[in-house]
Each structure stands twice: as C-alpha cells, then as structure tokens.
Amino acid sequence: MRPSLLTVDDAKAVRLLVEKILSPYDCEVNEASNGYNAFFAIERHRPDLILLDVSMPVMDGMETLRRLKGAAELADIPVIMMTSPADRPLLPEISALGAGGTIMKPFDPATLLTSIGRLLPIQPVTKAK
C-alpha cells in the first residue's frame, strides 16, 4: 500500500510546494487548510505522516498536535511541525508533545525529503517498461 501524507497549512502555496516536491515519489498527498479541517481529512483517509504548520487560523498547529497526541487512536501518527523563526520558543513544547521532528520554513526540497525519510520510507515512482 502506498504511504500517505497529510499537509496541514493555511498557505495554499506551501501545500502545493509539498505536493510538487513529493510528485516523483510513490505516495499519496492530501491536504487541509487548518487543524480543524485536518481531523476531517484524517477521518476520510488516515495518513502515515502529517506535515503540520504551527501558525494557522481556526485551529493552530500546537492545538492540533495536542489533540492528535492526546487521542489514543491517532497518537501513533508521526508529525513533522513546519515552523518559522518566530516559533523558536515553542520548540521545547513541540518536542515534549511528541512531534517526530521540525522543519523550518522556507524549506528546500532536500530538507523536506530528508525529514520525511526519517519517519516514513518513500520511494521514487518506478516507470513501467
């Protein structure tokens, strides 16, 4: 079964960037615009990994992470928090809540792929011959 990722970010450009970076890989990428919508996306299709922005309207990434890690049926989903320099004071709390890692925005493709690869093996798409 193909691994699936959920990108949760209020910036459509970031969600599209993640999808573009992962397009050469054999994985499914879904998206949500905030933490509240992320739970609906998780209900539709449980991801193998979540990329979660810290700063979002409606339900921010910190509250989303707290709820994910507090729910027994969701706590085992690895989460990579997407942070900005302004989020530095939150890094100890992010770690304490059980995030699998952080990635500083703006990020380059290699950094994103390395972060994902630590938690979820993804393989390039193989072309049929």
C-alpha positions as CSV (number, residue, x, y, z in Angstrom):
1,M,0.0,0.0,0.0
2,R,1.3,3.5,-0.9
3,P,2.3,5.6,2.1
4,S,0.1,8.7,2.5
5,L,0.9,12.1,3.9
6,L,-1.3,15.0,5.1
7,T,-0.1,18.5,4.7
8,V,-1.8,20.9,7.0
9,D,-1.1,24.6,6.3
10,D,-3.2,27.7,5.7
11,A,-1.0,28.7,2.8
12,K,-2.1,27.0,-0.4
13,A,1.4,27.8,-1.8
14,V,3.0,25.6,0.8
15,R,0.6,22.7,0.3
16,L,1.2,22.9,-3.5
17,L,5.0,23.0,-2.9
18,V,4.9,19.9,-0.8
19,E,2.8,18.1,-3.4
20,K,5.2,19.2,-6.2
21,I,8.3,18.0,-4.2
22,L,6.6,14.7,-3.5
23,S,5.2,14.1,-7.0
24,P,8.2,12.0,-8.2
25,Y,7.6,9.7,-5.2
26,D,5.2,6.8,-4.8
27,C,3.0,8.3,-2.1
28,E,-0.4,9.9,-1.7
29,V,-0.5,13.6,-0.6
30,N,-3.7,15.0,0.9
31,E,-4.1,18.5,2.3
32,A,-6.0,20.6,4.9
33,S,-6.0,24.3,5.4
34,N,-6.1,24.2,9.2
35,G,-6.1,21.9,12.2
36,Y,-9.9,21.7,12.3
37,N,-10.1,20.5,8.7
38,A,-7.2,18.1,9.3
39,F,-9.4,16.0,11.6
40,F,-11.9,15.6,8.8
41,A,-9.2,14.7,6.3
42,I,-7.8,12.1,8.8
43,E,-11.3,10.7,9.2
44,R,-11.6,10.2,5.4
45,H,-8.1,8.7,5.0
46,R,-5.7,8.1,7.9
47,P,-2.3,9.4,6.9
48,D,1.0,7.7,7.6
49,L,2.6,11.0,8.4
50,I,1.4,14.6,9.0
51,L,3.2,17.8,8.0
52,L,1.7,20.4,10.3
53,D,2.2,24.2,10.2
54,V,2.4,25.9,13.6
55,S,0.6,29.2,12.8
56,M,-2.8,28.8,11.3
57,P,-6.3,30.3,11.8
58,V,-9.3,28.3,13.2
59,M,-7.1,25.7,15.0
60,D,-3.3,26.3,15.1
61,G,-0.7,23.6,14.8
62,M,0.0,23.4,18.5
63,E,-3.6,22.7,19.4
64,T,-3.8,20.2,16.6
65,L,-0.7,18.4,17.8
66,R,-2.0,18.3,21.4
67,R,-5.3,16.8,20.2
68,L,-3.5,14.3,17.9
69,K,-1.1,13.1,20.6
70,G,-3.9,13.1,23.2
71,A,-6.2,10.8,21.1
72,A,-5.2,7.1,21.6
73,E,-6.3,6.2,18.1
74,L,-4.2,9.0,16.5
75,A,-1.2,9.4,18.8
76,D,1.0,7.0,16.7
77,I,0.8,9.1,13.5
78,P,4.2,10.8,13.1
79,V,4.0,14.6,12.9
80,I,6.6,16.9,11.5
81,M,5.9,20.5,12.6
82,M,6.6,23.2,10.0
83,T,7.9,26.2,11.9
84,S,9.2,29.8,11.3
85,P,11.9,31.6,13.2
86,A,9.2,33.2,15.3
87,D,8.2,29.8,16.6
88,R,11.6,29.1,18.2
89,P,10.3,29.5,21.8
90,L,7.8,26.7,21.0
91,L,10.4,24.1,20.1
92,P,10.7,22.5,23.6
93,E,6.9,22.2,23.8
94,I,6.7,20.7,20.3
95,S,9.3,18.1,21.3
96,A,7.6,17.4,24.6
97,L,4.2,16.9,22.9
98,G,5.8,14.1,20.8
99,A,6.4,15.6,17.3
100,G,8.6,13.5,15.2
101,G,10.6,16.5,14.1
102,T,10.5,20.1,12.9
103,I,11.3,21.7,9.6
104,M,11.9,25.5,9.3
105,K,10.1,27.4,6.6
106,P,11.0,28.2,4.0
107,F,12.5,24.8,3.3
108,D,14.2,23.3,0.3
109,P,13.2,20.0,-1.3
110,A,16.2,18.1,0.0
111,T,15.4,19.2,3.6
112,L,11.8,18.2,3.3
113,L,12.6,14.8,1.8
114,T,15.2,14.1,4.5
115,S,12.8,15.0,7.3
116,I,10.1,12.8,5.8
117,G,12.5,9.9,5.1
118,R,13.5,9.7,8.8
119,L,9.9,8.8,9.7
120,L,8.4,7.3,6.6
121,P,10.1,5.4,3.8
122,I,9.0,6.8,0.4
123,Q,10.4,5.5,-2.9
124,P,10.6,7.2,-6.3
125,V,7.9,6.2,-8.7
126,T,9.2,3.5,-11.0
127,K,8.3,3.8,-14.6
128,A,6.8,0.8,-16.4
129,K,8.9,-0.6,-19.2
